[in-house]
Amino acid sequence: MFRKLADKFKELTAVHEHQFDPATLDDPIALKTEWSPLKGGGANFCTRKLVQVSPLRYEFRASLGAKAFYLIFFCVGLLVAGIAVYEAIDSGKIFTSEALILTSVGLIFTLAGGLMFYFGTKPVVFDKQYECFWTGRIPTDELMYATANELLMPFKEIHAIQLISEYVSGNKSSYYSYEMNLVSTEGVRTNVVDHGKLDQIHEDARTLSEFLEVPIWDGI
């Protein structure tokens, strides 16, 4: 009981230490922008790194650690399902509850790993040729209509880069996850990345700040 109370006190103290006053930015848009986490959760390791593809293009790409994490889920699930099916066929008891449960669990892990890999490796792009930011696999011909596609954010609408932290508390571990958001001229936020490596997110924010010619609102 006392252990749980102590952990809760540490959590509340940690959150309090990272409160940020947007009034210090001297920007009216900062005052009407939300400063709570836009994307809950996050990771305790670096999931994406900013890569310069060309002088006119930067992309956030999945780190090797993130890819390995997704593939572990996929492979473990596939292995469990495969073993369950093999043993069921070998024993001649295909439709037993044990075989069905193990196969289902394996397929769930496989599906989860596949979805995490698909969405975790989707492109996150800043392109000066098209003067816009987007996430996802968008055909090139659709990029010509940036203002008509809700998946795209024209550079002229980006007012600032917002950095905030979130204290994620779990049963076995607790950590900070750091979030990078784009803030529009109307104070609307769009999430870019969310991971646990502070130095990396600061470095990537500085690079994007120069590339987009917008300020960094560092609320970490």
Secondary structure, 3 states (H helix, E strand, C coil): CHHHHHHHHHHHHHHHHCCCCHHHHCCHHHHCCCCCCCCCCCCCCCCEEEEEEECCEEEEEECHHHHHHHHHHHHHHHHHHHHHHHHHHHHCCCCCHHHHHHHHHHHHHHHHHHHHHHHHCCCEEEECCCCEEEECCCCHHHHHHHHHCCCEEEHHHEEEEEEEEEEEECCCCEEEEEEEEEEECCCCEEEEEEECCHHHHHHHHHHHHHHHCCCEEECC
